[in-house]
């Protein structure tokens, strides 16, 4: 029996580490996780910002509580409930045909919904075993907790830098904060309400400070781009050549001079461009917007397969598509992309980058045009 109890206690710590890694991995690719949440159409865009962060905050809290052996039964029950909720959600994702990465471990380890359901089933079985056999009145010493967090942080850092070639120092700051939280939760006064308060509030505050929702700061709808050059290319007659730019009449003849349109400048290999395309297509699908009013503008690149990859990753339909010369693309966007424009009768009414795309403004802009 003692060996079962020791095994259960070790498994409890390992389950906490899994929760911790899952949360930090989501944090590293929080933009992609936000769009995954939003893509199901269950929440408005601004709410999806909060839902994505609250999910990883819950994982941080549960992981820290499991590792430090805080409130044994309550923590296990909440962990089981959390996993069961995700099993239901992932089952729904599978039934609606989603086979893309569910972001359970961000982009560190891609999981399909079915694979993640299997992972959660294993975790549920482990936690049920822990619930039955683990010591209820034992908790790891503070130095052991610190060693667990430090080892996990070092392992994640090497995996990110050596395998994914990603160096996110803020993720290491998050791990350092959680190390401090774990140590405090493991000290002799661990049952005091102050320790519980710190365990809950510190991850919540830290996550929203390190990665605040876009709606907090990115509200401007006047993103900088070369307006004069854009209008010049928009008004070129077929076969004409701009005075000081690369010849490209591609934006002429698209009918952008009349009516309302979305014109988005995307580079096919740009990660934020793919996220912006997913955001636009999700808004369009969710509000039944007219796809004929949406145009994607790409630079001409030698790797033509990257265009197909762009649509595959962004899960965006192929709206109107225009390819212009790379030099012209860079000059119009001022080498800062994506750029998303709302055009009415040839005039720019709003311009966005990725983070400040406003769902309500885009929806109202196109819906009002269909009512006219």
N, C-alpha and C positions, 0 to 999 in steps of 0.2 A: 504493500500500500504506500509506503514512504517513497518508493521509486516512482510510482504513478504521480504522486503529489509533486515531486521534484520535476518530473517530465512536464507536468501540466504548467508549473510555474515558469519553466523555460519557454514553453510554447506560448504562454501569455506574453512574455517579453518579445518573442519573435513576431507575434501578431501585431504588437504595438509598433515594431519597426516597420512592418509592411504598411500600416496606416501612415506612418511618418513619411516613408519614401513616396507613397502615393500622393500625399499632400504636397510635398516639395516639388515632385515632378509636375503636378498640375500648375503649381506656381510658376515654374520656369516657362511653361507654354500657356499662360493664362489667357492670352488673346485667342488662341485656337480653342481652348476649352469654353470660353465665353460663346464663341460662335457655334460650337457643338450644342450647347444648351439652347441657344436661340434657334438653331436650325430646325428644332422639332415643333416650333410654333406654339409652345405651351406658355411662354412668357413674352411680354414686350421686351424690346432690346435693352432698355435701361434696367429692367428687373433682372434680366439675364446676367448683367454685370454683377449684381449682388448675389444671385443664386450660385453662380460659379465660385465666388469667393467664400460664401458661407459653407459650401460643400467641403472645401479644403480646410476651412477653420474647424469644422466638425471632425475631420480626420486628424488634424493636429491635436485637438483636445482629447479625442479618444485614444490616439497613439500614446500621448504623454501619460494619460491616466493608466493605460495598460502597462506601460513600462515601469511606472513608479508605484503600481499596485494601489492606486487610489480608488476608494469606494468600490470594492471588488465586485459585488453582485450588480450594483446599479450600472457600473461601467460596462460589464459584460452584457447586460440586458440591452443597454443603449447601442452597443456595438452590433449585437445581433439584429436589432431593429433597423439600424442603419444599413447593414448588408442586405437584409430582406427587402428594404425599399429599393435598393439598387438592383436587386434581382428582378423585381417587378418592372422597373424602368427599362432594364436591358432586355427583358423579354418583349416588352412593347417595341423597343428599337428593332429587335430581330423580326418581329411580326410585320412591321411596316417596311421591311426590306433593307434596313441599314446594315451594311457589312464593313463600314469604315472604322477607323480607330475610335474607340469609345473614350479615350483619354483617361482611363483608370490610372495609368502611370504616365500621363502626358504623352510626349513623344519619345520618352526614354525606352519604353517597351510597348510597342503597338499591340493592342488587344482588340479583337472583334467582339461584338456583344456576346456571342456564344462562348468564346474563350474566357471572357470576363465573368460570365455566369458560372462557369466551371471553377474559376479561381475563387469566386465568392462562396461557392458551395464548399470548397475545401476549408476556407476560413471559418465558415459557420460550423463545420464539423469540429474543427480545432477548438473554437470557443466553447462549444457544448462540452467537449472533453475537459476544458479548463474549468468551466463552471462546476462540473461535478467533482473534480479531483484536486484542483489547485489549493494551496494553503491560503486561508482567508485572513490570517493574522500575521502574515509575513510580508515584508517589502524590501526590495534591494537597497543596499546602502548607497549613499549619495555618490561615492566614488565609482561604484559599478554603473550607476545611471549615467554619470558623466562619461565614462569609458564607452558605453553603448552609443551615446549620441555622437561622440567624437569619431568613433570607428565608422558609424553610418555616414557621417558627413564626409570623411576622407574617401570612403568607397564611392560615394556618389560623385564627388569632385573628380576622381580619376576616371570614372565611367564617362562623365560628361566631356571632359577634356580630351581623353584618349580615344574614345569610341565615337561620340557625337560631335566632337570639336566645338563644343559650346562652353563658354566660361561665364557663368552667371554668378557674380560675387554677391548680389543681393540674396540669392538663394542660400549662400553660406551664412549671411547675416541672419536669415530666418532660422537656420539650424542652430546658430549660436544663441539666439534668443530662446529657442526651445530647450537647448541644453540647460540654460539658467532656470527655466521653468521646471524642467524635470528634476533638477537638483533640489530646488526649493520644495517641490512636492514630495521629495524623498527624505527630508530632514525629520528629526524626531517630533516636531510639532505639526506633522503632515495632516493631522485631523482638524487643525484649526481652520476656521472659515476663511481666514485671510489667504491661506495656501490654496484653497479651492477657488476663491475669487481670482487669484493670480493665474491659476491654471486655465480658467475660462476666458478672462478678459485679455490677457497678454497676447495669445495667438490672434484673437479678433482684432485688436488694435494694431498689432504689428502687420498683419496682412493688408489691412486697408491703408496703412501708412506707406508700406513698401510698394504696393501696386493699387493705387486708388482707382475707382471706376472712371472710365473716360468721361462720363457725364459730369464729373466734378470740375474738370478743368478745360475740357475741349468742347467749347460751345460756339466758337466762332464759325460762321459759315462763309468766310471770305478768305479761302486758302489762296496763297500767292501762286500765280502762274503768269506766263507771258500773254496777256490779253490781246495786245496788238497783233502779235504773230498768229495767234489762234484765229482772230477775226479775219486776218488777211488770208489765211488758208481756207477759212470757211467760205469766203466770198469769191475765191478764184474760179474763173470759168474753166471749163475743161480745156486742157492744153496750155493754159497760161502759166507764167512763171513769176514767182514773187521776186521783188527787186533785190532783197538781201537775204534770201533764205533758200534752202534746198527746194528744188522744184517738186511739188507734190500737190496735185489737185484732188487728192483722195477725199478730203473733207467736203469738197464741193459736190453738188448733185445728190446729197443725202436727205435733202428736205428739211435740214435743221433751221432754215431761215423762217419756217412757218410752224406754228404749233409749239408744244412743249415736249422736251426730250431730256433724257439723261445721257450724257457723254462721259465715259470713263476712260482715262488713260492708264493702261496697265502694262507692266513689263511681265512677260510670261513666266519668268523664274523668280519674281519678287514675292516673298512670303506674305507681306502685308497686302500686296495687290490681290493675291488669291483670297485672303480673308475678306477684303473689301468686295470682291466679286461674289463671295458667298453671302455677305451681308446684303448686298443689293438684290441678288436673286431671291433670297429668303424673304425680304421685304416685298418684292414683286409678287411672289407666289402667295404669301400670306394675305395680301390685300387685293389679289386678283388684278394687278396692274397690267397694262398693255405692254407686252414684250417688244412690240414693234417700235416703241418709243425709247428703247434702250440701245445704245451703241457702245461697243467696246473698241477702243483704239489701241493697237499694239505697234511696237517698233518692228521693223523687218529684221529677223535674226536668221542665222544660218541653220541653227538647230530647230527645224520646223516641227519636230516631234514635241517640243516644249509647249506648243500651243495646245495640243491635245492633253498634255499633262496638266496644263493650267486648268482646263475644264474638269478634268478628272479629280484633281485635288480640291478645287473650289466647289465642286458639285453644282456648278452654274450651267444653265442652258446656254446654247449658242444663240445669243441675240445678234443684232446687226454687228458685223465685224469688219473693221478697217485696219489695214496695215500701212504704216507710213515709214519713211526712211528714218533710221535711228537718230541721225543728227537733228532732224526736225523734231522728233519726239522729245529728245533731251532738252532742246531749246524751249519748246512750248511748256514743258513741265518744270523747267529750270532744274533738271536732274533730281527732282523731288517727287516721287510717285509712291502710291497712286494719287491721281487727281480726278475727282468726280464733279462734274458740272451739271447744274440744272439750267437748261437753255429754253428761253421762251422767245419765239419769233427772232431767233438769231442773237439774242442778248442774254448774257450770263446773269442769272438771278441769284445763284449761290454756288459756292465752290467748296469742296471738302477734301480732306486727306482721308486716311482710314479711320482715325479715332473719333472724328467729329461728325461722321455721317449721322444725320438726324432722321430717324425713322418717320416721325410725324410729319416733318417738312417734306420729305420725299413722297410719302403717301399722299398728302394733301395736294402737292404740286401736280402729280399725274392724275389723280382722281378728279380734280377741278377741271383739268383739260378735257377729260372724257365727258364731263357734264355740260360742257359748253356747246 
